[in-house]
Amino acid sequence: MQLQCFRCDDWIPEKRLKALPDTRLCLECSEEIGGDYKTYVIPENTGKPGCLKKNYGSYAVKRTLRPICRKNPIKA
């Protein structure tokens, strides 16, 4: 199975698709824009309810898809 990169329309190598089946970018485009996802680390307050002291004992990780713009937009 082969897919084209959303950004530059090059073919995504089969090895990359096996390693990252949900990827939308070829390796070059992924390196240029920083990957398919934006990753956020969110500290979680583990303090008692009503307590004003902030106890950040753990962290949550949130990932959102990065918006992708075409590398060479088609001019009309």
Protein Blocks (a to p, Z undefined) as FASTA:
>chain_A
ZZddfklopacdfklmmmmmmbcbdfklmmmnopjbdcddddddfbdehiabdcdfbccd
dddddddddfbdcdZZ
